[in-house]
């Protein structure tokens, strides 16, 4: 089953940008996932089981920092290939 996940990561640190960039870089290392980033969030697309395994691994690594907050939206569809034009 294909899935799409929208992730917002909030490391509660003064220097919050480096942990976000590290998290996104880690996600980009997985060739079986499509990762898209914008100023508000990161979207991950792929097979549900693979996406969730990767997120479990990478979020656990990010939690090594104290007080890291993640907000996830998950849908059981590949929205990477949805044409929003009419």
SEDREN-609260 format. One record per residue (C-alpha): residue number from 1; x, y, z. Coordinates in nm, 3 decimals, always signed. Layout:
REM residues N
NODE  resi     east    north       up
NODE   NUM        X        Y        Z
...
***
This chain:
REM residues 86
NODE  resi     east    north       up
NODE     1   +0.000   +0.000   +0.000
NODE     2   +0.130   +0.344   -0.090
NODE     3   +0.137   +0.618   +0.172
NODE     4   +0.212   +0.988   +0.199
NODE     5   +0.332   +1.147   +0.522
NODE     6   +0.362   +1.517   +0.596
NODE     7   +0.611   +1.588   +0.876
NODE     8   +0.673   +1.902   +1.076
NODE     9   +0.972   +1.882   +1.310
NODE    10   +1.022   +2.129   +1.595
NODE    11   +1.346   +2.084   +1.789
NODE    12   +1.297   +2.307   +2.091
NODE    13   +1.645   +2.458   +2.079
NODE    14   +1.781   +2.803   +2.007
NODE    15   +1.977   +2.653   +1.716
NODE    16   +1.685   +2.459   +1.567
NODE    17   +1.779   +2.459   +1.197
NODE    18   +2.078   +2.216   +1.208
NODE    19   +1.872   +1.929   +1.359
NODE    20   +1.600   +1.980   +1.098
NODE    21   +1.854   +1.973   +0.816
NODE    22   +2.013   +1.656   +0.961
NODE    23   +1.673   +1.485   +0.983
NODE    24   +1.590   +1.571   +0.620
NODE    25   +1.937   +1.460   +0.505
NODE    26   +1.883   +1.124   +0.677
NODE    27   +1.547   +1.079   +0.503
NODE    28   +1.708   +1.157   +0.168
NODE    29   +1.951   +0.866   +0.210
NODE    30   +1.672   +0.613   +0.151
NODE    31   +1.650   +0.548   -0.223
NODE    32   +1.311   +0.377   -0.199
NODE    33   +1.143   +0.694   -0.068
NODE    34   +1.052   +1.020   -0.236
NODE    35   +1.121   +1.315   -0.006
NODE    36   +1.003   +1.669   -0.081
NODE    37   +1.074   +1.964   +0.144
NODE    38   +0.932   +2.314   +0.158
NODE    39   +0.938   +2.597   +0.412
NODE    40   +0.655   +2.448   +0.618
NODE    41   +0.708   +2.071   +0.618
NODE    42   +0.863   +1.765   +0.460
NODE    43   +0.659   +1.511   +0.265
NODE    44   +0.762   +1.146   +0.236
NODE    45   +0.609   +0.909   -0.020
NODE    46   +0.651   +0.536   -0.061
NODE    47   +0.534   +0.193   +0.050
NODE    48   +0.363   +0.217   +0.389
NODE    49   +0.578   -0.041   +0.570
NODE    50   +0.904   +0.105   +0.441
NODE    51   +0.803   +0.464   +0.517
NODE    52   +0.699   +0.379   +0.871
NODE    53   +1.018   +0.179   +0.936
NODE    54   +1.231   +0.470   +0.816
NODE    55   +1.035   +0.723   +1.020
NODE    56   +1.060   +0.508   +1.332
NODE    57   +1.438   +0.485   +1.291
NODE    58   +1.499   +0.850   +1.206
NODE    59   +1.259   +0.998   +1.461
NODE    60   +1.420   +0.785   +1.731
NODE    61   +1.760   +0.929   +1.632
NODE    62   +1.618   +1.283   +1.642
NODE    63   +1.476   +1.216   +1.990
NODE    64   +1.833   +1.198   +2.118
NODE    65   +1.795   +1.575   +2.144
NODE    66   +1.583   +1.676   +2.441
NODE    67   +1.239   +1.811   +2.366
NODE    68   +1.194   +1.733   +1.999
NODE    69   +0.838   +1.763   +1.870
NODE    70   +0.708   +1.591   +1.555
NODE    71   +0.368   +1.645   +1.394
NODE    72   +0.270   +1.385   +1.130
NODE    73   -0.019   +1.357   +0.887
NODE    74   -0.049   +1.017   +0.720
NODE    75   -0.274   +0.915   +0.430
NODE    76   -0.307   +0.577   +0.260
NODE    77   -0.250   +0.715   -0.089
NODE    78   +0.045   +0.836   -0.296
NODE    79   -0.025   +1.209   -0.317
NODE    80   +0.306   +1.264   -0.494
NODE    81   +0.137   +1.166   -0.820
NODE    82   -0.195   +1.345   -0.773
NODE    83   -0.260   +1.615   -1.032
NODE    84   -0.417   +1.911   -0.850
NODE    85   -0.499   +2.106   -1.167
NODE    86   -0.846   +2.109   -1.316
***
